[in-house]
Amino acid sequence: MADEILKNESGEIMVLGHSPWPGYRKAFYIIFALGIFYLVLAFSGLLSSGGH
């Protein structure tokens, strides 16, 4: 691996040697919002099949 990990005197990791892929934060927020939206629909009864 060419990525280096910077550590302080105590051996704790300071900075990872690579940057995350572009758009990761936007993708996280979209997936998070979709998950919350799904839970709201599921608990509101709109997704229930009316079985039991």
One Martini backbone bead per residue (centre of mass of N, CA, C, O) as a GRO file, in nm:
protein
   52
    1MET     BB    1   0.096   0.037   0.023
    2ALA     BB    2   0.107   0.392  -0.036
    3ASP     BB    3  -0.032   0.465   0.210
    4GLU     BB    4  -0.003   0.689   0.472
    5ILE     BB    5   0.027   0.699   0.833
    6LEU     BB    6  -0.024   0.931   1.071
    7LYS     BB    7   0.160   0.975   1.378
    8ASN     BB    8   0.205   1.023   1.693
    9GLU     BB    9   0.378   0.973   1.982
   10SER     BB   10   0.145   0.758   2.081
   11GLY     BB   11   0.031   0.616   1.799
   12GLU     BB   12  -0.182   0.786   1.684
   13ILE     BB   13  -0.403   0.854   1.449
   14MET     BB   14  -0.431   1.136   1.242
   15VAL     BB   15  -0.397   1.073   0.916
   16LEU     BB   16  -0.507   0.977   0.631
   17GLY     BB   17  -0.356   0.902   0.303
   18HIS     BB   18  -0.658   0.944   0.203
   19SER     BB   19  -0.924   1.027   0.005
   20PRO     BB   20  -1.231   1.041  -0.049
   21TRP     BB   21  -1.471   1.003  -0.246
   22PRO     BB   22  -1.654   1.177  -0.446
   23GLY     BB   23  -1.970   1.241  -0.291
   24TYR     BB   24  -2.013   1.095  -0.012
   25ARG     BB   25  -2.191   1.296   0.146
   26LYS     BB   26  -2.431   1.310  -0.047
   27ALA     BB   27  -2.490   1.007  -0.047
   28PHE     BB   28  -2.544   0.979   0.254
   29TYR     BB   29  -2.788   1.175   0.269
   30ILE     BB   30  -2.967   1.026   0.069
   31ILE     BB   31  -2.979   0.751   0.213
   32PHE     BB   32  -3.081   0.859   0.482
   33ALA     BB   33  -3.345   0.985   0.376
   34LEU     BB   34  -3.461   0.723   0.256
   35GLY     BB   35  -3.472   0.568   0.523
   36ILE     BB   36  -3.662   0.758   0.673
   37PHE     BB   37  -3.890   0.748   0.466
   38TYR     BB   38  -3.941   0.443   0.491
   39LEU     BB   39  -4.009   0.440   0.793
   40VAL     BB   40  -4.252   0.626   0.776
   41LEU     BB   41  -4.416   0.448   0.585
   42ALA     BB   42  -4.415   0.186   0.752
   43PHE     BB   43  -4.542   0.319   1.026
   44SER     BB   44  -4.806   0.441   0.879
   45GLY     BB   45  -4.921   0.192   0.674
   46LEU     BB   46  -4.865   0.218   0.356
   47LEU     BB   47  -4.692  -0.073   0.335
   48SER     BB   48  -4.916  -0.241   0.408
   49SER     BB   49  -5.111  -0.535   0.320
   50GLY     BB   50  -5.352  -0.611   0.531
   51GLY     BB   51  -5.341  -0.883   0.681
   52HIS     BB   52  -5.319  -0.838   1.014
   0.00000   0.00000   0.00000
